[in-house]
């Protein structure tokens, strides 16, 4: 049993109200009796309705400087008045905490991470060289230095091309720039380069690896003080939002020894400590796993890997930092995770599927929002998501005369079913 000896603080700077990973972390710790504090926007957030959230706290503003993040966390520490385990839930928070680690360790319990390593692995411009250094495949990538090179890169890589920002957490709110999108012309690449010059995040153009069945994978884990991995595993992305890219709408726990070995080699090579979420895509030509992103924080679907002991990456970090024994793994291959508002038909099908007979190996499903012991967030999500979809429909149906169409419009979300029934670009 976990001893809830100290509180936990979940830090989320990005204002996305539908970040189900934050809810998953609050439930995971709250069910163990841990006092959960969430630093995130409470307005319109279904997470704020969870019975497992002890208190919501106002976050630093989007794009906050390290000084602003430090001020907000020190104010919170004074309110709690005792040490707490601090877990950033987005890249901006993870990088800020990494920079501030030397000043935060007197009030928060943190993994012993090398200085600035979180920023290093999250920077997409550095990933190709990092992958080469440890023998992991990575798609061909060009970092253009001007508009001419952006156009030339499109010709070199072939259309379509994946456009990414090296440091997406720096993109200004309301800029209309997404962390990842598909480019279908040289003119589009040139326009993206021009729009991004003032953001502080360089544009990357990357060879497109076609999506297909069993092509998208992810690996979650927690690296403890000795570099040993806990609480995670390999998962296949069965459905995504938007389709063919973006966040996991339906995922399945599918062990892959090759991915396990790759990740262990990478973590050891860079000395990473803490929670991580790494994305892969299979190259349809070579058949090899190519690393796409290294996220230095929990992935939104991390609860997929809750094992037979209830262990996940968040609980593993809590146990490790409070010097409690981390139990041996009890994997549950075949376990699935469904995000109701992004995959409503899959959610409905899972809810209506009869229970598995006792004599067969169990395959369990966890929902991002619906939970019998914590029903309020699912109700809040359904209501707020309906309003969100209605606003999007109204905006598309009645554009104002001065509005220019978005350069890369996001797909219209599909409304989820009523209760019981995320990369957002920043999920990121």
Secondary structure, 3 states (H helix, E strand, C coil): CCCCCCEEEEECCCCCCCCHHHHHHHHHHHCCCCCEEEECCCCCCHHHHCCCCCEEECCCCCCCCHHHHHHHHHHHHHHHCCCEEEEECCHHHHHHHHHHHHHHCCCEECCCCCCCHHHHHHCHHHHHHHHHHHCCECCCEECCCCHHHHHHHHHHHCCCEEEEECCHHHCCCCCCCCCEEEECCHHHHHHHHHHHCCCCCCEEEEECCCCCCCCEEEEEEEECCCCCEEEEEEEEEEEEECCCCCEEEEEEECCCHHHHHHHHHHHHHHCCCEEEEEEEEECCCCCCEEEEEEECCCCCCHHHHCCCCCCCHHHHHHHHHCCCCCCCCCCCCCCEEECCCCCHHHHHHHHHCCCCCCCCCCCCEEECCCCCCCCHHHHHHHHHHHHHHHHHHHHHHCCCCCCCCCCCCCCCCCCCCCCCCCCCCCCC
